[in-house]
Amino acid sequence: MVVTPKRIFMDKVKAAAKVVGDKFFLSDADLQVLALALELKTKGYSPLVATDDYSIQNVANQMKIKFASLATFGIRFRLEWVRYCPACHRRYPPDYKFETCEVCGTRLKRKPVRKRLLKTNKEN
């Protein structure tokens, strides 16, 4: 059985990914997995996303979806990211869709601007 998430749940996942700054680091498949987990959660189930991808874990934590790491220890902090230019230090919002600085053309990087200690993943 193949299940596709409803658009409303995809939109909610994209919004959560935008808030924490991981929107451009998640593939369509990543977004669909999170959207399906959110949809199941709203139906009364307790979905568990098994992943070692820190961006998926970060967004799952933002949306209070349980996750488990397979080969890593997983995240200890939920991070909120900012994109910036390492050459001219201009900052861009997390949803800035280009990979280069509009001022100097340098490839953008990202860094955490806020981190919040996770209580435990079981409390998500």
Protein Blocks (a to p, Z undefined) as FASTA:
>chain_A
ZZdddfklmmmmmmmmmmnopmmmccfklmmmmmmmmmmmmnopacddddfbfklmmmmm
mnopacddfkbnbjfbdcddddddfklopacdfklcbfbdfklopacddddfbdcddfbf
klZZ
